[in-house]
Amino acid sequence: MTSRLDAQFEFLLEADKLRNVERANLLLDCSRCENSAEHSWHLALYACVLAPLAGADVQISRVIKMLLLHDIVEIDVGDHPIHQATDWQAVARAEVIAADRLFGLLPDDQGAEMLSLWHEFEAGQSNDAQFAKQLDRCQPIFQTLYGADPFPEHLEIVRNNLDGGRAATLETDLPEAFGHANALLGRRSSLDCTALTDRLPFLNEGDSLKQVLRATLIGDGSRRENSAEHSWHIMLYAWLMAEHSAAEININRVLQMLLLHDIVEIDAGDAPIHGDIDHVAMAAKEEAAAMRLFSLLPAGQNSDFLALWHEFESAESNDAIFAKSIDRVQPVLLNLQNGGGSWVEYQVSLAQLDARVGQKVQLGAPEVWRHVRARIKPWFDAAKQG
């Protein structure tokens, strides 16, 4: 069990490096470039929200998993903007090598599962992969077209992409996205796109989660993580740690909970677990945020997403207990990796960590906490001696 958990954590800490891969497209407020980790979270959100646009033979739970993984090879290979001259065959070869290395860090069964999903996405032949590919093509387009002050050259890239580039396939495979993108460019479109446009306000608002900073530093200690990339990272954690749950869970529901769980921070901000927080006031702010944000969705999805968020917050179901546990594990591993992080900032003792984090983790994944605690205890022992 220990060696298996070690391998899982090795992969998860390596995956953290995806946060440092910068993409060409900008956030909606045009303040900075998006990174590949938060992009992966946003695409998973697209899949969940735009599920009604998928064919009946598409399994959204598999699409979400594909999108969590699809760009992870960029840790080794980097991002390659579609408008730049590139030897795409060489990139493809390098990505296969990267996929073998990264997924090879995992236990054999999990590594094979993830590698197979990654190859399925790359091949783009299955119904699930085709829908995932179309989402990957339309999200940067709407991020540009709805941008606060998009660069003229970015608008030109979108036009060229729609007119003969990769996004041209949207015309047949996701026509609502193709039609609405052309309408935003001032081109005539008679297609009824309301199934998409009724959901884009929520997806666009979700982009703001990339600007919410948390107390935890990323693995290399260079900056604070934001709540979008945090949500992506803990979805990977939950996926790999599901086998260690204390009770039977539905991992697909857990992943959707974690996809949505922090979205209220767009309005309410982050509440550091080691900070001095008025929890009653924060709960009220988060409830108001949930009501506002989910109301941006059509009625059915609004109520479904709100119910899932409330279930997570209540932490009474097996799925929610496990999701809450995993939400607390990831910052612990990042703090250990970056030299103490928020433990140093908030002067946290091991006893405080046991009370604030360990007790909750043990409810959902006791074996995981035993393993994690054994890894962090030497750091606290050394800090006490210092």
ABEGO torsion letter per residue (X at the ends): XAAAAAAAAAAAAAAAAAAABBBABBBAAGABBBBAAAAAAAAAAAAAAAAAABBAABBAAAAAAAAAAAAAAAAAAEBBBAABBBBAAAAAAAAAAAAAAAAAABBAAAAAAAAAAAAAAAAGABAAAAAAAAAAAAAAAAAAAABABBBAAAAAAAAAAAAABAAAAAAAABAAAAAAAAAAAGBBBABBAAAAAAAAAAAAAAAAAAABBBABBBAAGABBBBAAAAAAAAAAAAAAAAAABABBBBAAAAAAAAAAAAAAAAAAEBBBAABBBBAAAAAAAAAAAAAAAAAABBAAAAAAAAAAAAAAAAGABAAAAAAAAAAAAAAAAAAAAAGGEAAAAAGBBAAAAAAAAAAAAAAABAAAAAAAAAAAAAAAAAAAAX
